Amino acid sequence: MPPHIAALTLVVKSYDDALAWYRDALGFTITDTDLGGGKRWVTATPPGGGCALLLAQAANPAQASAIGQQAGGRVLLFLHTDDFARDHAAMTAAGVSFLEAPRHEPYGTVAVFEDLYGNRWDLLQPRP
């Protein structure tokens, strides 16, 4: 397999709260491996596959200060879909907080939402 990004670290307050949110609100597949000493290897992967999020519980005040601001208030992650209406409705029903109404752009249908810590995401159905 050629080089590719397999995972990105996302600093979280709590392993359990984060994995529950990504599983229940976004339908991600979770892996959770105990590494001992209070550390865990927790990943959340979108239903369609692709890059996983490594959910890393903050271990010190510097890491904790980055929670929810890992992109400095900009959109951090882009969740692509093949059916925007379906996924927007399911996410809304699951309590996901959208910051705007869906809009149609030259590149596709998009709406910004926040994860449980305030990191911004785009839900995006690209144009063919």
C-alpha positions in Angstrom: 0.0 0.0 0.0 1.4 3.4 -0.9 1.9 6.0 1.9 -1.3 7.5 3.2 -2.6 9.3 6.3 -4.1 6.5 8.5 -5.1 8.6 11.5 -5.1 12.1 13.0 -4.9 12.8 16.7 -7.8 14.7 18.2 -7.3 15.8 21.8 -10.4 15.1 24.0 -11.4 15.7 27.6 -12.7 12.1 28.1 -12.1 8.9 26.2 -15.6 7.7 27.1 -17.5 10.8 26.3 -15.7 11.3 23.0 -16.1 7.7 21.8 -19.8 7.7 22.7 -20.4 10.9 20.8 -18.5 9.8 17.6 -20.3 6.4 17.7 -23.8 7.7 18.5 -23.9 11.1 16.8 -21.9 10.3 13.7 -22.1 6.5 13.4 -18.3 6.0 13.5 -16.8 2.6 14.2 -14.9 2.6 17.5 -11.8 0.6 18.5 -10.7 0.8 22.2 -7.6 -0.9 23.4 -6.4 -0.6 27.0 -2.6 0.3 27.0 -2.3 0.2 30.8 -1.6 3.1 33.1 -4.8 4.8 32.3 -3.9 5.1 28.6 -6.0 3.8 25.8 -5.7 3.6 22.0 -9.2 4.8 20.9 -10.0 5.3 17.2 -13.1 6.5 15.5 -13.5 5.8 11.8 -16.3 7.1 9.5 -18.8 4.5 8.2 -17.3 4.8 4.7 -13.7 4.2 5.9 -10.9 6.5 5.3 -8.7 8.3 7.8 -9.4 7.5 11.5 -9.4 9.9 14.4 -7.2 8.9 17.3 -9.0 10.2 20.3 -6.3 11.2 22.8 -7.3 12.2 26.3 -5.6 15.4 27.4 -2.7 14.5 29.7 -1.7 18.0 30.9 -3.0 21.6 30.9 -1.3 22.5 27.6 -3.1 19.7 25.8 -6.4 20.5 27.6 -6.2 24.1 26.4 -6.3 22.8 22.8 -9.5 20.9 23.2 -12.2 22.3 20.8 -9.7 24.8 19.3 -7.3 22.5 17.4 -7.8 24.5 14.2 -8.0 27.9 15.8 -11.7 28.3 15.2 -11.6 27.3 11.6 -13.1 24.1 10.1 -10.8 21.3 11.2 -12.3 18.2 9.5 -14.4 17.5 6.4 -16.9 14.7 6.5 -17.8 13.7 2.9 -21.2 12.1 2.2 -22.9 10.6 -0.8 -26.4 11.7 0.5 -26.3 15.1 2.3 -30.0 15.1 3.2 -29.9 11.7 4.7 -26.8 12.3 6.9 -27.8 15.9 7.8 -31.2 14.6 9.1 -29.7 11.7 11.0 -27.1 13.9 12.6 -29.6 16.5 13.5 -31.8 13.8 15.1 -28.8 12.6 17.0 -28.3 16.1 18.5 -25.4 17.3 16.4 -25.2 21.1 16.5 -25.2 22.6 13.0 -24.0 26.3 13.0 -25.8 27.1 9.7 -28.4 25.9 7.3 -27.2 23.7 4.4 -25.9 25.8 1.5 -25.1 25.0 -2.1 -21.7 26.0 -3.2 -19.9 25.4 -6.6 -18.1 22.5 -5.0 -21.1 20.9 -3.4 -23.7 21.0 -0.6 -22.2 21.8 2.8 -23.1 22.8 6.4 -20.7 23.5 9.3 -21.3 21.6 12.5 -19.5 21.2 15.9 -18.4 18.1 17.6 -19.0 17.7 21.4 -16.0 20.0 22.2 -16.6 22.7 19.7 -14.3 21.7 16.9 -15.8 22.7 13.6 -16.5 20.2 10.8 -18.0 20.5 7.3 -20.6 17.9 6.3 -20.0 18.0 2.6 -21.6 16.3 -0.4 -19.2 17.1 -3.3 -20.5 17.8 -6.7 -19.8 15.1 -9.2 
